[in-house]
Amino acid sequence: MPTFTECSDDQLIEAIDQLHDIVCAAQRRLLATTGEYDRRRSWRQDGATSMAAWLAYRLGVAHRTGADWARTAAALEGLPALAGAFEEGRLSLDQVVPLTRLATPETDEALAEEAIGWSAAQCAAAARHARPVSEDEASDAHAQRHLRWRWDLEARMLHLRGKLPDEAGATVAAALERIADSAKPDPDTGLFDLYEHRGADALVELASSYLGAQASPDRATVVIVAEASAVSGEGGVITVDGGPPIGVHALWRQLCDARAEIVGPDGVGRARRTPPAWLCRKIRRRDGGCRFPSCERRRWGHVHHIRHWVHGGPTDVDNLVWLCPYHHRLVHEGGWTIEGDPDDWLIFVRPDGRKLVGGRARPPSVH
């Protein structure tokens, strides 16, 4: 018998096919035996609570695998065409498991022939879409929803973990995808951030938009604790209340337009210059969207002080400009600056001094 290294590719393919047929025949026999053992409920003799639990204990398979085997074994007893295609190796176990959720005695023969051309993923998708969701299943899924968050203060990161059922998850995914897909590439490199990064930014934008739309500041305010010297950039500790320290540029970005309250360590509020709602609306009408060159984002954004008020800049129309969250961060933490006239042309200056000319205001006729 030749060794593997002596076999041609065709010989290896033939061997794989033959071995797969043997495996499928053995798996079919395993399921048939499992079904008989389950019918006898003999697993109770070992103190198991179900056939799935017994298989997990006896064979070391995952509980979900055991549950799939037990259910599939019972279903195949009434689906002889699928059982035959499986035993002959024309359908794999990964195809048969979901197909037994879809098939009925009436559709068994036709499905056994048609599914031979389907991938395992297609079989699973067909099974999901063909079976209506019961009220009990919908209620169970809703009851399992959860979201947890915790601060890692050393790493200054918020950890999120959770899950949402069907339409609730689809709603959140659609919103995050729309925001993430609208992100622009880095103006220096022309490269996009990783999609996971854009997804994280999208979640922040959703939360920021909600906070900004709330009428009651007491119910929707991010509290930042900062020493008086820190607000003016002269040094000092800046901390999100209940969270980690942040940098001074992040503080200044929050002070531009965000719903944030700045308090000192003594609990006394510090001065801030949030543009009033009427002025924010005027800026948005004038700018029509993010003023950064080539940025087309319209819905999500902040009103930015070109010369920050902590450095003496006024909170009026001649010193304010509308920026999307990405470019707002760029001109704070990223070290970019803005020159020019907000009512006409703006010039965005990179940290290395190179200038991007653009970002013109909308003509007065379309304000």
N, C-alpha and C positions, 0 to 999 in steps of 0.2 A: 504494500500500500504506500503510495507516494506521500512524502511529508508536505506540509503546507507550502514550503518554499518551492517545492517541485511542481505544485499545481498551477495550472493556467488560471486566468481570471474566470473563464467560462466554467471550469471545474469547480472553482470556489463558489460561484453563483449557484450551480446545480446542487452542491452540498448544502448551502444555506437553505435553498428551497425545500430540499428533502428533510432536513432537520426541523424546519419550521412546520412541515406537515406532521412530523412525528410529535412535536410539541403540542400542536393544536389537538391532535387525536388524544394525547395524554391529558390535556387540560379539559377536553370534553368529558373524558372518563372521570376525571377528578370532580367536575361539577355534578355529574350524574350521581356519583357516590356521595358527594356532599348533600345533594338534594334528598337522597334516601335517609341519610343520617339525621338530617334536619326534620324530615317528616316523622321520624321516630322520637324526636326531641331527646335523643340520647345524650346530648350535650349537658343536660341537667345533672347527669350522674357525676360530672366533674365540677359541679358547682357553678357552671357558667350561666350567665343571664340570657344568652342568645347564641345562635349558631355563629354569628359574626365574632362574638367575644371568644367562643371556643376555638375558632380558627386562628384568631390573633394569638391566643395562648399556645395552641398546639403547634402551629406552623411558623409562628413569628412574623406573620404578615400584619400590615396595618389594619386597624379596626375597620376603616372604610373599605379596604380591599376585601376583608372578610364579609362585610355587609353586601358588597357588590356580587361576590361569588354566590352567597346564599340566595339573594334575590334572583340573579340570573339563572341559577340552577333550577329554581322553581318555575320560572317563566319558560325555559326551554322545553319543559315537559309538554307544553301545549303548542310548541312552535317547531314541528319536525323539520321543516325546510331550513330554517336558520340553524337548527342543531346539526343537520347533515352537512351544510356548507362549512360550519365551524369544524366539525370532525374531520372533514376532508382537507382542511387547510385553505379553503377558498375565502374564508373570512377569519380574521384574527380575533383573539379575546378582546382587544381594545375596540374592535368594531362591534362585536356581539353584545357587549355589556350595555351600551346605550341603545342599540337596536331593539333589545328586548323590552325597553321602555316604550318604544314606538309601535312595535308590531302587534297585531292581533291575529287570531286564527284565520280570519278572512284575508288579511294582507300578507301573511307569512310567506307564501310561495313567491309572490311578486317581489316582495322586499328582499328576499334572500338572493334573487338574481340581480336586482337593480343595485343593491348596496355593494356588490363586488367591485364596482368602479369608484366607490367613495373612499375618502381618507377617514381615519379614525375621528379627526376633528369634524368632518362633515357629518359623520354618523351622530356625533354628540350634539351638533347644532340642530340637526333634523329632529332629534328626540326632544330637545328643549323647546323648539318652536311648535311642535305638533301637539304637545300635551298642555291643556289649559291649566292655569294655576288656580288651585282651590282657595276658598276663603280661609281655611285653616292654615294653608301654606303661606298665604299673604300675611296673615296675622303673626305667624311664627317669625317670618322674616322681619316684620316691623318691630317685633319684640326684641330682636337681636341687635338692633341698631345701637351704636355707641360711639363715643368719641372721648378719648382721654388725652390730656396734655400735662406735661411736667417740664419744669425748668432744669437744665443742666447749667448751674451757675458758673462752674469753672470754665466750661466751654462757651458760655454765653449763647446757648442754643435752646430753643423750645422744641421739645419732642412731641409729635402728634401720632396717635394711632387710633384707628377706628374702622367701622364699616357701616355702609348704608344699604338699604334694600332697593331693589329694582328701580322704580321711577325716581325715587329720591336720589339715588346714586347717579342716575342718568342726568338729572338736572344739574347736579354739582359738576359732573364730568363735562357736560356741554359748556357750562360757563367757564370752567378752568381752561378747556381746550380753546375756546374762542379767544380768551385773553392771551393765552400762551402763544397761539398761532399768529397773533397780531404783533408780537414783539419784533423789534428791528435788530439788525446785526450791530456789533460793536463798531462805532464810527472810525476807530483807529485801525482795526484789523480786518473789518469786513466780515468777521465770523460771527455766527450766532452762538449764544450761550447754549449749553446742554439743555435738552428739553426738560429734564428734571429741574434745572435751575429756573427755567421760564415758568414751569408749573408752580414752583414755590412762590415766585413773584406774583403769579396770577391769584393765588390764595390770599396774599397780602393785599392785593388791589381790591378784591371782593370785600374783605374786612374793612379796609380803609373807606371804601365807598359807602358801606353801611353806616359806619361811625359818622362820616361827614353828613349823611342825610338825616341823622336823628335830630329832632327838635329839642330834646332835653339834654343838655350837656352833662348833667349829673349821671345820666344812665349810659352815656356813650363817650367816655373820656379816658384817654391814656394818661396816667399820672406819672410825671417824671420828676424825680427829686434831684435838685442841683444846687450847689452852692452859688452864691451871687457872682463870684469871680468866674465860675465856669460858663455862665450864660454869656459873658462878654469875651470869652476866649482867653482868659488870663490864668487858666489852670483851676483845677478843682474836680471833685468827684461828681459824676453824673450817673444816675441809676434809674432804671424803670422800676416803679414801685412794685415790690414783690418779685422782681426779676433781676437780671444781671446789670452790670455797668455798661454804658454805651459811650461812644466817642462824641467829641464836641460837634463834629460836622453832622452826625446823625441828629443831635439835639437841634442844631440850626435848621436842618431840613424839617423837623417836626414843628419848629416855631414859625415856619413860613405860612402854613395853611392847614396843618393837621389838627384834628380834635384832640388836643393835649393840654394838660394843666401842669404848669411848672411851679413847684413848691420848693422851699428851702428845707434843710434838715430840721429846722424848727417848726415846720408845718405852715409857715407863712408863705402866701402866694407871691410869685415873682412877676415882674412886668413882662408882657408879651404883646405883640401887635398882629393879631389875627385879622385879615381883611374881612369886613362885614359881608353878609350874604349878597347885598345889592352890588357891591363892588366886584365880588367874585363873578357874578353873572355878567357884569359889563366886560370884564377881562375875557371871559369865555366867548362872548359874542364877538368881541374884536378879533381875537386870535383864531377862533374856529377850530382849534385843536392844538396839539403840541407844536411849539414854534421851532423846535430843533430841525435843521435842514433835513429834508426827505422823510421825516417822521409823519405818518399819516394817522396816528392814533387820535381819536376824537372823544371817546366816551370817558376814559379814565384819566384823571390828572389832578394836578395841584397848582395853586397859584403861588408863584415863586417871587421873592424879593430879589431883584437884580443886585442891588446893593442892600445887604441885609440890614434890618433895623437895629441890630445890636452894634452895627458900625455906623449908625447915623442915617441909614436909608429910610426914606418916608414910605408909608403904606398908602400910596396913591397910584393912580392909573399910569403915571409916567415911570414908575419903578417896579411895576408888576408884569409878569408874563406867565402864560399858561404852559406847563410842561407835563408830559406823561411821567409816571413814577420812575421809569428807567432813566430818563434824561434828567429828572430832578435829582436823583441820586448821583448822576454823573457830575453835575455842577456843584455838588457838596462834597461827598466822599471821594469823587473821582478827580477833583482838582481843576475842573474846567471853569472858565469864567465867561461872562456875557458882556458884550459891548453893543453900542448902537442905540437906536430909537425904537422903543416898543411899538410905537404907532406906525413905524415904517420898516426898515431893515434892521435885523439883529446880526451880530457877529459872535460866533461861539469860538472861544480860544482854548486850544488844548493845553495841557500842562507844560508841553515843550514849546509853547509860543505860537505854533501854527494855527492859522485861522480858517474857520469854515464860514463862508458868507452865505446867508440864506435866512429862512425863517421870517419871511415878510408877513406883516399883518394883512388881514383881508381888506380889500378896498372898502371905503366908507359906504358904498352903495349896497354892499352885501352884509354889513354889520347887523 
